[in-house]
């Protein structure tokens, strides 16, 4: 009897430890997102406004000055570029569309922006993302899409990208596919693929899972599955 109680106590402690780790991981992600939101607002509202004012002044001075036209034009161009980078950084930290327009529009924007930058076609079927999801699940799927598409832009060199979402039974599946370089899925992942671990951990916290199918020079497909009722 004493041994049975000891074994049961050990099992309970193990479950408690896992539950505690999950709670701590959830809290860590929540804190990170709060920090992202605050920094995003500061970048967009404060720094972005100041850059816009400087750019306006430079454009006004350039319009009324002959001798300094060339230098002012270059300065204005640099400020415009910096302003665009600040906007992109704020958008990536916490996209306004996710709160204002929803998950579908946000993921569509991510895919459209990448395909426009790469000059390649993008196939999208994201109607399923119009369905209401818990805020944590929606944010998780957005971050997975963001990470997967960022990886494609950095490493894949694809000629096309496909982003789809479908509901089967009580689960939502987000699929992001490219026909690019791929990688050896059997090899130990290096620093360039650390994002996969982050995606997997985020999905696990909402009861989801990540599946990656890839092979060298044969493209990569990322599946993110989440329960609709969590």
N, C-alpha and C positions, 0 to 999 in steps of 0.2 A: 504494500500500500504506500509506504514511504517513497519507494522508488517511482511508483506511478505518479504520485503528487509532484515529485521533483521533475519528471519528464514533462508533465503538463505545465508546470511553472516555466520551464525553459521554452516550451512552445509559445506560451502566452507572451513571454518577454520578447521573443523573436518577432511576433506579430506586432507588439507594441512598438518595437524599434522601427519596423518598416513603416508603420502608420506615422510615427514621429518624423521619420525622414521625409515622407511624402508631404506632411504639413509644413516642414521647414523649407522644402523645395518650392512648394506653392507660394509660401510667404516671400522667399527670395525672388521669385519671378514677379510677384506682385510689386515688390519694392523696386525692382529694375524697371518695370513698366511705368511706375509713378515717376521715377527719375527721368525716364525717356520723355514722358509727357511734359514735365516741368522744363526740361532743356529744350524740347521742341518749341514750346510756347515762347521761351526766352529768345531763341534763335529767330523765330518768325516775327515776333512782335517788336522786340527791342532792336536787335542787330539788323534785321531785315528792313525795318523802318529807317534806321540811320543810313544804311547803304542806299536805299531808294532816294533819300534826300540828297546824299552826296552825288549820286548819279544825275539827279535832276539839275543840281547846280552846275555840274560839269557840262552837261548838254547845253544849258543856257549860256554859259561862258563861251563855249565853243561856237555857238551860233552867232555871237557878236564879236568875235575876235578873229582877225586874219592871220597874224604872225604866229600865234601859238596853236593854230588849228590842228596841226599834225599831232603834237604832244597831247593836247587835250582829248583828241579823238582816241588815242591809244589808252589814256587814263580812263576815259569813260567806258571803253570796251572792257578793260580789266575789272572795273567796278561792276559792270553788268554781269560779267562771268562769275565774279565772287558772289554777287547777289543770287544768281541762279544756283550756285553750289550751296549756299546757305538754305535756300528754299528746298533743295533736294535733301539736304541733311535733316532738316526739320520734318520733312514728309516721311523720310525713312524711319526716323525715331518714333514717330507716332502719327500715322497718316490720318488727316482730318476726315477723309472719306470713310474710314472704318466706322467712325461714330456717326457721321452725318449721312452717308449714302448706303452704308452696309458692306458686308463682306464681298458680295459678288462684284460690285463696282470697284472695290479696292483691288481685288485680285486681277480683274480685267485691266485696270490701270497699270499694274505691275507688268503684266505680260505685254501689253501694248507698248509701253515705254521701252522695254528691253528689245522687242522685235524691231521697233523703229530705230533704235540705236544700232542694231546689228544689220538692219536692212534686209530682213528675212520675213517670210510669211509666218503668221501665228494662227493656229486653229484653236478656237475656243468654244466650249459648250459648258457654260457655268450657271445655267438656269437653276440647278439644284441648290446653289448657294443662296438663292433668294429666300429659301425656307428659314424661319427663325431658329437661331441656335443660342445656347447659353453664351454669355459674353466671353467667358474664359475659353470655350471651345472655338468660337469665331476668331478670337485673337490668336489662338494656337495655330489654326489653319492658315491665317494670314502670315504668321511668322514662318511657317513651313514653306509656303509659296514663295515668300520673299527670299529665304535662304536658298531654296532650290533654283530659283531663277537667277539669283546672284551667282551661284556656282556655274550655271550654264554660261552666263556672260563672261565669267573669268576664265573658264577652262575648256568648254565644250567645242567651240568653233562650229556650231551647227548650221545647217541650211534651212531648217524649219523647227518650230516648237509647237507642241500641242498641250493645252491646259484644259482639263475637263473635270466635271464633278457629277457624280451619280449617286442615287440612293438605292440601296438594296437591303431588303428586310428592315432592320432597325439601325442601319449603319450608313454613314456618309463616306464616300471615297473621293478624295481629290487626287487626280493623276496629272503629273507633269512629266512630259516626255520630250526628248530631243534626239536628233539623229547625228550627234556630234562624235567627239573622240572617245567618249566613255572612259572606263578605267578597269583595271583588274580587280573585280570584286572579291577575289579570294586572297589578295595580298593585304598585308597590314596597312591600314589607312595612315597616310602621312598628315602633316599639318594642313594641307590643302583641303582635307576632307573632314576636319574636326567638326564642321557644322552638322554633319550627319548625326553625330552623337547628341548634339543639342536638340535637333529635331526629334530624335527618338525619345529623349527624356521629357520634352515638352508634351509630346503626344501621350506618353504613359501617364502623365498627371491628370489627363482628362479621360483616361480609359481607352486611349487609342493606340495605334501601332504604326510603325514605319516599315515599308518594304522597298528595297532598292534592287532593280534588275539592270545589270550593266555588263559590258564586255569591251575590251580595248577595240577602238575604232568601230564600234557597233551601237553607239548611243547609250543613253541612260533613261530609265523610267523610274520615277519616284511615286510610290503609292502612300497616301496618308489616310488611314481609316480611323474614324471616330464614331462612337455611339451617338445616336440622336437623342436618347434619353439617358442622361448621366447624373 
